[in-house]
Amino acid sequence: MDANSDFIFAMTRTVKQDIAGVPASELNAVTQDGETHPEDRHNGEATRDESRGGWGNKMDFIMACIGFAVGLGNVWRFPYLCYKNGGGAFLIPYFISWFTCGVPMFFMEVMIGQLLQTGGLTVWGIYPVMKGVGLAAFTISAILCCYYIVICAWALFYLFQSFTFTLPWGDCGGTWNDISCNDPELQDDNVTDGYFMTVNGTLMNKTLGESPAQQFWERRVLSISSGVDEVGSVQWELFGCLVLAWILTYFCIWKGVKQTGKIVWFTALAPYAILVALFIRGITLDGAVDGMYYYIKPDFERLKSPTVWIDAATQIYFSYGIGINTLIALGSYNRFKNNSLVDTLIIGAVNSLTSLFAGFVIFSVLGYMAKQLGVEVSEVVDAGPGLAFIAYPTAVYNMPGSWVWSILFFSMLVMIGLDSQFCILEGLVTALMDELPSFKLRQHRAVVVGVICVIECLVGMLCITEGGMYYFQLMDSYGASGISLLWVSSWECVAVCWGYGVKNFYRDISSMLGFMPGIFWPTCWALISPVISFGIFIFSLVDYQGAKYGDTYRYPPWGEAIGILLALASMQWVLSYAVYMLLSTPGSLRERWTLVTKPVIAPFDETRSFGEMKTYKYRVTEEEDKPKYVNKSFTSESA
């Protein structure tokens, strides 16, 4: 047994001894004077700070987390990654990452919020020198809010265009089509191999052609310019869809999570009904079996490539929304004694199974599309927006009753996009209101939410200009994913486990749950998850490739510099805030370090009067200048 294992086992024994014989209702039942007040224990019932509001019931929280975690990446990113990285063999690194990183990190973030009953900025008072982690996550969340909802605007545009018996992206008869549009209905057996018949009757090389769906997407929806240097004008139809998406978002969260918790029952469950309907329709199509076979066909040789393992771990981090403050905010509205371990396992299972199921839905239709075009499935598979707005719409067009399936598909995209947006915005709002209590923002929540929505909408307008897709790609690749999330996630583990102390955190959650969850969790938090996160981060830097859009367009150096600045806008907070804290704190370097690493916030005491300040009452001994819980069961020693 190595030193790390000895440490973890010793820590577990210590926690067991600390909580042994202490009733769950008394673990935190203390006043600032260190005296237990039995009348304040509320008979051991789990309570919370009602001035902040909270979930109506346990299932509201679970539904909100499912709605947040099950997003657009489950529909368009996971199926492509699974196909690209060895089919069924990809599930091996995927579930290893799920087991060692995704679920443990999800659980950790939810429990931090539940423990401290506050948002993603204030929680880092447990280890103040690392508050930059919260600021970095807040920045990522703000960037994500700007562009993620643009996807909902695109889906709304397609949804409105679907209310017609003849879908507009199926042929080359639109005003936006040009000579390079390859209309399948114009092709016959007399056309020379390697060429296609254009709308004016001439032959053109297939390599120069574009599908009707591709031209609808790029010329009608985006009106995409030639490059990032050509911003162009705003697409006003898309602007209307963007405003509508923001209005829907605002009215779903403006009153607080109790209202949001009811709405997500529909936005989280309705997509499953649509997915089932699309799956039933998909498996009845000619070629569906071929498509699904391509999706799950195992290629174990691919597991020798490190890229496959990187893709698996990265997908887990992205899918679970780790490192953007949202899970901390959602957890902070739980009751203090809520069993979030069970919730985490349920949400984790639903999220991953949804990704698998969505892959069958998508590839059954892509198999049908490949059969119709007489090509291999690999030639019609695309990733990201291309899958949702080019490949799938093309397949839907050729189905009987195409407009019905199109409405269902894009309705599903709108709902899974919006419920993720609800939660991302809630994380932003909660962090702001809890960090600035003196401004009494919570009393004016409707106004605060409205102002944030307007600002985010105005900034997001950049993404719906003619050159907006290029900026969207930069935000997605640099600002709110990739190295940014890996960096923040890594430092989260460091702050909690090696700053605040993994022993302290494990004691805290044991008291909240009423039992010890097991050695697996602190082992992942303290060792496995940060090692994997930092490892992927370093590999991403070593294997860095320049920004590009599609297969051909590469960003100019200044365009790539914008992307790097977007990444640094969040990442720099971790180190710059720590330096600021050390420089602005009086005393010697050792005294400064003692002060900036001393907790300034305590776990929420469920037995105190609601609304009472939740801060430490320090008791400093002569032997040791360290803060201590006044509770007999806890000490604030770092790991």
C-alpha positions in Angstrom: 0.0 0.0 0.0 1.5 3.4 -1.0 1.7 6.6 1.0 -1.4 8.1 -0.6 -3.5 5.0 0.2 -2.2 5.1 3.8 -3.3 8.7 4.0 -6.8 8.1 2.6 -7.4 5.1 4.9 -6.1 7.0 7.9 -8.4 10.0 7.1 -11.4 7.6 6.8 -10.7 6.1 10.2 -10.4 9.6 11.8 -13.7 10.7 10.3 -15.4 7.5 11.6 -14.0 8.1 15.0 -15.1 11.8 14.9 -18.7 11.2 14.0 -19.2 8.0 16.0 -21.8 8.3 18.6 -22.8 11.9 17.6 -26.5 12.0 16.5 -26.9 13.4 12.9 -29.2 16.1 14.3 -26.4 17.4 16.6 -23.4 17.3 14.2 -23.9 21.0 13.4 -26.2 22.1 16.2 -24.0 24.8 17.7 -24.2 28.5 18.3 -21.4 31.0 17.7 -20.6 30.6 21.4 -20.1 26.9 20.9 -23.1 25.9 22.9 -25.7 23.4 21.6 -29.2 24.6 21.6 -31.6 21.6 21.5 -34.5 23.9 20.7 -32.9 25.0 17.5 -32.4 21.5 16.1 -35.9 21.5 14.5 -36.2 17.9 15.7 -33.3 16.9 13.4 -35.1 17.8 10.3 -33.1 19.1 7.4 -33.5 22.8 7.0 -32.0 25.6 4.9 -31.8 29.4 4.7 -35.3 30.1 3.5 -34.4 33.7 2.7 -32.6 32.3 -0.4 -35.5 30.2 -1.5 -35.0 26.6 -2.6 -36.3 23.6 -4.5 -40.0 22.7 -4.0 -39.0 19.1 -3.5 -36.1 16.7 -4.1 -37.3 15.7 -7.6 -37.2 19.4 -8.8 -33.5 19.4 -8.1 -33.0 16.1 -9.9 -35.0 17.3 -12.9 -33.1 20.6 -13.0 -29.7 18.7 -13.0 -30.9 16.3 -15.7 -32.1 19.2 -17.8 -28.7 21.0 -17.3 -26.5 18.0 -17.9 -28.5 16.5 -20.8 -27.8 19.1 -23.4 -27.0 19.5 -27.0 -23.7 17.8 -26.6 -25.5 14.5 -25.8 -27.3 14.7 -29.2 -24.6 15.9 -31.6 -21.2 15.5 -29.9 -21.3 12.1 -28.1 -22.6 10.1 -31.1 -19.9 11.5 -33.4 -17.1 10.9 -30.9 -18.4 7.3 -30.3 -18.3 6.6 -34.0 -15.0 8.4 -34.6 -13.2 6.7 -31.7 -13.9 3.0 -32.2 -17.6 2.7 -31.8 -18.5 0.4 -28.9 -14.8 0.3 -27.8 -15.1 4.0 -27.0 -17.4 3.1 -24.2 -14.5 1.7 -22.2 -12.6 5.0 -21.8 -15.9 6.9 -21.6 -17.2 4.9 -18.6 -13.8 4.9 -16.9 -13.8 8.7 -17.2 -17.4 8.7 -16.0 -16.5 6.6 -13.0 -13.3 8.4 -11.9 -14.0 12.0 -13.0 -17.5 12.9 -14.1 -19.6 11.5 -11.2 -17.1 12.3 -8.4 -16.6 15.9 -9.6 -20.3 16.4 -10.1 -20.9 15.1 -6.5 -18.2 17.4 -5.1 -19.6 20.6 -6.7 -23.2 19.8 -5.7 -22.0 19.1 -2.1 -19.9 22.3 -1.8 -23.0 24.3 -2.7 -25.2 22.3 -0.3 -22.7 22.5 2.5 -22.3 26.3 2.4 -25.7 27.2 1.0 -24.3 29.9 -1.2 -23.2 30.6 -4.8 -20.1 29.8 -6.8 -18.1 32.9 -5.8 -18.8 33.0 -2.0 -18.1 29.3 -1.5 -14.4 29.8 -2.0 -14.3 31.6 1.4 -13.4 28.1 2.6 -9.9 28.8 1.1 -9.8 32.5 0.2 -6.5 32.5 -1.7 -8.2 30.3 -4.3 -11.3 32.5 -4.8 -9.9 33.0 -8.3 -11.3 29.6 -9.1 -14.8 31.0 -8.6 -14.1 34.1 -10.6 -12.7 31.9 -13.4 -15.8 29.7 -13.4 -18.0 32.9 -13.3 -16.2 34.2 -16.4 -16.6 30.9 -18.3 -20.3 30.9 -17.3 -20.8 34.5 -18.6 -19.1 33.6 -22.0 -21.2 30.4 -22.2 -24.4 32.3 -21.6 -23.6 34.6 -24.6 -23.2 31.9 -27.3 -25.0 28.8 -26.0 -28.4 30.4 -26.4 -27.5 31.2 -30.0 -27.9 27.5 -30.8 -31.4 27.7 -29.4 -32.0 30.7 -31.8 -30.9 28.5 -34.7 -33.1 25.7 -33.6 -36.1 28.1 -33.2 -35.5 29.4 -36.8 -35.5 25.8 -38.2 -38.6 25.1 -36.1 -40.5 28.0 -37.6 -39.3 27.0 -41.1 -40.7 23.5 -40.5 -44.3 24.6 -40.4 -44.8 23.8 -44.1 -45.5 20.7 -46.1 -42.3 21.2 -48.2 -39.3 21.8 -46.1 -37.1 24.6 -47.6 -33.7 22.8 -47.3 -34.5 19.8 -49.5 -34.0 21.1 -53.0 -32.2 23.9 -54.9 -35.2 26.1 -55.6 -34.5 28.7 -53.0 -33.3 32.3 -53.7 -30.2 31.5 -51.6 -29.1 28.6 -53.8 -26.4 29.0 -56.4 -25.0 26.9 -59.3 -23.0 24.6 -57.0 -26.2 23.3 -55.3 -26.4 19.5 -55.8 -30.2 18.7 -56.0 -30.7 14.9 -55.6 -33.9 15.1 -57.6 -32.0 16.3 -60.7 -29.6 13.3 -60.8 -30.2 10.2 -62.9 -28.3 7.2 -64.2 -27.1 9.2 -67.2 -24.9 11.6 -65.2 -21.2 10.8 -65.5 -19.6 9.3 -62.4 -17.9 12.0 -60.3 -20.2 14.7 -61.6 -23.7 16.1 -60.8 -26.3 17.9 -62.8 -26.7 21.5 -61.8 -30.0 23.5 -61.8 -29.1 25.0 -65.2 -28.5 21.6 -66.8 -24.7 21.6 -66.8 -22.3 19.1 -65.2 -20.1 20.0 -62.3 -17.5 18.0 -60.4 -19.0 16.6 -57.2 -16.1 17.9 -55.1 -17.3 21.4 -55.9 -20.9 20.7 -55.0 -22.9 21.5 -51.9 -26.1 19.8 -50.6 -29.3 21.9 -50.4 -29.3 21.5 -46.6 -25.7 22.9 -46.5 -26.6 25.9 -48.6 -29.7 26.5 -46.5 -27.6 26.5 -43.4 -24.8 28.6 -44.6 -26.5 30.9 -47.1 -30.0 31.3 -45.7 -29.6 30.8 -41.9 -26.1 32.2 -41.3 -25.5 34.2 -44.5 -21.9 33.4 -43.6 -19.2 35.8 -44.7 -15.8 34.8 -46.1 -14.0 35.1 -42.8 -13.7 36.4 -39.3 -12.5 39.8 -40.6 -15.8 40.3 -42.3 -18.4 40.8 -39.6 -21.2 42.0 -41.8 -24.7 42.9 -40.7 -27.0 41.4 -38.1 -29.3 38.6 -39.3 -32.6 40.1 -38.1 -34.6 37.0 -38.3 -32.1 35.2 -36.1 -32.1 38.3 -33.8 -35.8 37.8 -33.4 -35.3 34.1 -32.5 -32.5 35.1 -30.1 -34.7 37.6 -28.3 -37.5 35.0 -28.1 -35.0 32.5 -26.6 -33.9 35.1 -24.0 -37.5 36.0 -23.2 -38.3 32.3 -22.6 -35.2 32.0 -20.4 -36.1 35.1 -18.4 -39.6 34.1 -17.5 -38.5 30.6 -16.5 -36.0 31.7 -13.8 -37.0 35.3 -12.8 -38.9 34.2 -9.7 -36.3 31.7 -8.5 -35.5 28.0 -8.5 -38.9 27.0 -7.0 -40.5 28.1 -10.3 -37.7 26.8 -12.4 -38.0 23.4 -10.7 -41.5 23.1 -12.0 -40.8 24.2 -15.5 -37.9 21.8 -16.0 -40.2 18.9 -15.4 -41.6 19.6 -18.9 -38.3 20.8 -20.6 -36.4 17.9 -19.2 -38.9 15.1 -19.8 -40.6 16.2 -23.1 -37.3 15.6 -25.1 -37.3 12.0 -24.0 -40.8 11.5 -25.4 -39.6 13.0 -28.7 -36.4 10.9 -28.7 -38.5 7.8 -28.3 -40.8 8.8 -31.2 -37.8 9.6 -33.4 -36.2 6.3 -32.5 -39.3 4.3 -33.3 -39.5 6.1 -36.6 -35.8 5.7 -37.2 -35.5 2.0 -36.8 -38.3 1.4 -39.3 -36.3 3.2 -42.1 -34.4 1.3 -44.7 -30.7 1.4 -43.8 -31.2 2.1 -40.1 -29.5 -1.1 -39.1 -26.4 -0.2 -41.1 -26.3 3.2 -39.4 -26.6 1.8 -35.9 -23.9 -0.8 -36.7 -21.5 1.9 -37.7 -22.3 3.7 -34.5 -21.5 0.8 -32.1 -19.1 -1.3 -34.3 -16.1 -1.9 -31.9 -12.6 -1.1 -33.0 -10.4 -2.0 -30.1 -7.2 -0.9 -32.0 -8.4 2.7 -31.5 -7.9 2.4 -27.8 -4.1 2.5 -28.4 -4.5 6.1 -29.4 -4.2 8.6 -26.5 -6.6 10.9 -28.4 -9.4 8.5 -27.8 -8.9 8.7 -24.0 -8.6 12.4 -24.2 -11.9 12.7 -26.1 -13.6 10.5 -23.6 -12.6 12.4 -20.6 -13.2 15.8 -22.2 -16.7 14.7 -23.2 -17.5 13.8 -19.6 -16.3 17.2 -18.3 -18.3 19.1 -21.0 -21.4 17.0 -20.6 -21.6 17.3 -16.8 -21.0 21.0 -16.8 -18.2 20.8 -14.4 -16.3 24.0 -13.6 -18.8 26.7 -14.4 -20.4 27.3 -11.0 -23.8 26.0 -12.1 -23.7 22.8 -10.0 -22.6 24.7 -7.0 -25.6 27.0 -7.4 -28.1 24.2 -7.9 -26.8 22.3 -4.9 -26.9 25.4 -2.7 -30.7 25.4 -3.0 -30.9 21.8 -1.5 -31.8 21.2 2.1 -28.7 20.7 4.2 -29.3 17.1 4.8 -30.4 16.1 1.3 -28.8 12.9 0.1 -27.1 14.2 -3.0 -25.1 11.1 -3.4 -28.2 9.2 -4.6 -29.1 12.2 -6.7 -25.7 12.2 -8.3 -25.8 8.5 -9.2 -29.3 8.9 -10.7 -28.3 12.0 -12.8 -25.0 10.4 -13.9 -26.8 7.3 -15.1 -29.5 9.2 -16.9 -27.0 11.5 -18.6 -24.8 8.8 -20.0 -27.7 6.5 -21.0 -29.3 9.4 -22.8 -26.1 10.0 -24.8 -26.1 6.3 -25.8 -29.7 6.3 -26.7 -29.4 9.6 -28.7 -26.7 7.9 -30.7 -29.0 5.2 -31.8 -31.6 7.8 -32.8 -29.2 9.9 -34.8 -27.4 7.0 -36.6 -30.5 5.1 -37.5 -31.5 8.2 -39.5 -28.0 8.7 -40.9 -28.0 5.1 -42.1 -31.2 5.8 -43.9 -29.7 8.9 -45.5 -26.6 7.0 -46.6 -28.8 4.3 -48.1 -30.8 6.9 -50.1 -27.6 8.6 -51.4 -25.9 5.3 -52.1 -22.8 6.2 -50.0 -21.2 4.9 -46.9 -22.4 6.1 -43.5 -19.0 7.6 -42.9 -19.7 10.1 -45.7 -22.8 11.6 -44.1 -21.6 11.7 -40.5 -20.7 15.2 -39.2 -20.0 16.7 -35.8 -21.5 19.7 -33.9 -23.8 22.1 -35.7 -23.3 20.2 -38.9 -24.9 17.1 -37.5 -27.9 19.0 -36.1 -28.5 21.5 -38.9 -27.2 19.8 -42.1 -27.1 16.0 -41.8 -30.2 15.3 -39.8 -32.4 17.8 -41.6 -31.4 16.2 -44.9 -32.4 12.8 -43.6 -35.7 14.1 -42.2 -36.6 15.7 -45.6 -36.7 12.3 -47.3 -39.1 10.8 -44.7 -42.8 10.5 -45.2 -44.5 13.3 -43.2 -41.1 15.1 -43.1 -42.5 18.3 -41.6 -43.9 16.5 -38.6 -40.5 14.9 -37.8 -38.7 18.1 -38.4 -41.0 19.9 -35.9 -40.4 17.2 -33.3 -36.6 17.2 -33.8 -36.1 20.9 -33.5 -38.6 21.2 -30.7 -36.4 18.7 -28.9 -33.3 20.8 -29.6 -35.0 24.0 -28.3 -36.0 22.3 -25.1 -32.7 20.6 -24.3 -30.9 23.8 -25.1 -33.1 26.1 -23.1 -33.2 24.0 -19.9 -29.4 24.0 -19.9 -29.5 27.7 -20.5 -31.8 28.2 -17.5 -29.3 26.5 -15.2 -26.2 28.2 -16.6 -27.9 31.6 -16.1 -29.1 30.6 -12.6 -25.5 29.8 -11.6 -24.5 33.2 -12.8 -27.3 35.0 -11.0 -26.9 33.1 -7.8 -23.2 33.7 -7.6 -23.7 37.4 -8.1 -26.5 37.8 -5.5 -24.7 35.8 -2.8 -21.4 37.6 -3.4 -22.9 41.1 -3.0 -25.5 40.8 -0.2 -25.1 44.5 0.8 -26.6 45.5 -2.6 -29.7 43.4 -1.7 -29.9 42.0 -5.2 -32.0 39.1 -4.1 -34.8 41.5 -3.2 -34.8 42.8 -6.8 -34.2 39.4 -8.5 -36.5 40.1 -11.4 -34.6 43.3 -12.3 -31.2 41.7 -11.8 -32.1 38.7 -14.0 -33.6 41.1 -16.6 -30.4 43.3 -16.8 -28.2 40.2 -17.1 -30.3 38.8 -19.9 -30.3 42.1 -21.8 -26.5 42.5 -21.5 -25.9 38.8 -22.5 -28.3 39.2 -25.5 -26.5 42.3 -26.7 -23.1 40.7 -26.5 -24.5 37.5 -28.2 -25.6 39.6 -31.2 -22.1 39.3 -32.5 -22.8 35.6 -33.1 -25.7 36.3 -35.4 -24.0 38.6 -37.8 -22.7 37.4 -41.1 -19.4 36.7 -39.6 -20.9 35.5 -36.3 -20.2 31.8 -36.8 -16.5 32.4 -36.7 -16.8 34.2 -33.3 -19.2 31.5 -32.1 -16.5 28.9 -32.9 -13.9 30.9 -31.0 -16.1 31.2 -27.9 -16.9 27.5 -28.1 -13.4 26.3 -28.7 -11.5 28.7 -26.3 -13.8 30.7 -24.1 -16.1 28.1 -22.5 -14.6 24.7 -23.2 -11.3 22.9 -23.8 -8.4 24.0 -21.7 -10.4 26.6 -19.8 -12.7 24.0 -18.2 -9.9 21.6 -17.5 -7.8 24.3 -15.8 -10.7 25.4 -13.6 -11.7 21.8 -12.7 -8.1 20.9 -11.8 -7.8 23.9 -9.4 -11.2 23.2 -7.9 -9.9 19.8 -6.7 -6.7 21.5 -5.3 -8.6 24.2 -3.5 -11.1 21.8 -1.8 -8.8 18.8 -1.1 -5.4 20.3 -0.6 -6.5 23.7 0.6 -9.6 23.4 2.7 -8.6 19.8 3.3 -10.0 16.5 2.0 -10.4 15.3 5.6 -12.5 18.3 6.5 -14.6 18.1 3.4 -15.2 14.3 3.9 -16.2 15.0 7.5 -18.6 17.7 6.4 -20.4 15.6 3.8 -20.5 12.6 6.2 -22.4 14.8 8.7 -24.7 16.0 6.0 -25.5 12.5 4.6 -25.6 10.9 8.0 -23.2 8.2 6.9 -19.7 7.9 5.4 -20.0 7.6 1.6 -16.8 5.6 1.3 -13.1 5.9 0.5 -13.7 6.0 -3.3 -14.9 9.6 -3.3 -12.0 11.4 -1.4 -9.6 9.3 -3.4 -11.0 10.6 -6.6 -11.2 14.2 -5.4 -7.7 14.3 -4.0 -5.8 12.2 -6.4 -7.5 10.7 -9.5 -9.6 13.6 -10.8 -7.0 16.4 -10.5 -4.3 14.1 -12.0 -6.5 13.3 -15.0 -7.6 17.0 -15.4 -4.1 18.3 -15.3 -2.9 15.5 -17.6 -5.5 16.3 -20.2 -4.8 20.0 -19.9 -1.0 19.5 -20.5 -1.6 17.2 -23.4 -4.0 19.7 -24.9 -1.3 22.4 -24.8 1.4 20.0 -26.2 -1.0 18.9 -29.0 -2.3 22.4 -29.7 -3.6 23.0 -33.2 -4.6 26.4 -34.6 -8.2 27.5 -34.7 -10.2 26.6 -37.7 -13.8 26.5 -39.0 -14.9 23.5 -40.9 -12.2 21.6 -42.9 -10.8 24.5 -44.9 -10.9 27.8 -43.1 -8.1 28.7 -40.8 -8.2 31.8 -38.6 -5.6 34.5 -39.2 -3.2 35.1 -36.3 -5.2 38.0 -34.8 -8.4 35.8 -34.9 -6.6 33.0 -33.1 -5.3 35.6 -30.6 -8.9 36.6 -29.8 -9.6 32.9 -28.9 -6.5 32.7 -26.7 -7.6 35.9 -24.9 -11.0 34.5 -24.4 -9.4 31.5 -22.7 -7.0 33.7 -20.6 -10.0 35.9 -19.6 -11.1 33.1 -17.2 -7.9 31.2 -16.6 -5.8 34.1 -15.3 -8.1 34.6 -12.3 -6.7 31.6 -10.5 -3.2 32.9 -10.2 -3.8 36.7 -10.5 -6.2 36.7 -7.6 -3.9 34.6 -5.4 -1.1 37.1 -6.1 -3.4 40.0 -5.4 -4.4 38.5 -2.1 -0.8 37.9 -1.0 0.3 41.4 -2.0 -2.7 43.2 -0.4 -2.5 41.4 2.9 -0.4 43.0 5.6 2.3 41.1 7.5 5.3 38.9 6.7 5.0 36.3 3.9 4.2 33.6 6.5 1.6 35.7 8.2 0.0 36.6 4.9 -0.2 33.0 3.9 -1.8 32.1 7.2 -4.4 34.8 6.7 -5.2 34.2 3.1 -5.7 30.4 3.7 -7.9 30.9 6.8 -11.5 30.1 6.1 -13.9 33.1 6.2 -17.1 31.1 5.8 -18.4 28.0 7.6 -20.7 25.2 6.6 -24.3 26.3 6.9 -25.6 25.7 10.4 -29.1 24.4 9.9 -30.0 25.1 13.5 -29.6 28.9 13.5 -32.1 31.5 12.8 -32.8 31.9 9.1 -30.9 34.8 7.5 -28.2 34.8 10.2 -24.7 35.3 8.9 -23.0 32.0 8.1 -19.4 32.8 9.1 -16.9 31.3 11.3 -16.6 32.3 15.0 -12.8 31.6 15.2 -11.2 30.2 18.3 -7.5 30.6 18.0 -5.3 28.7 20.5 -1.9 29.7 21.6 -0.4 26.4 20.4 -1.8 26.8 16.9 -2.8 29.8 14.9 -5.5 28.0 12.9 -9.2 28.4 12.8 -11.3 25.7 14.5 -14.9 24.7 14.3 -16.5 25.3 17.6 -18.3 21.9 17.0 -16.6 19.1 18.9 -16.7 17.0 15.7 -14.6 19.2 13.4 -11.3 20.9 13.1 -10.2 23.0 10.2 -6.9 21.4 9.4 -5.8 21.2 5.9 -4.8 18.0 4.2 
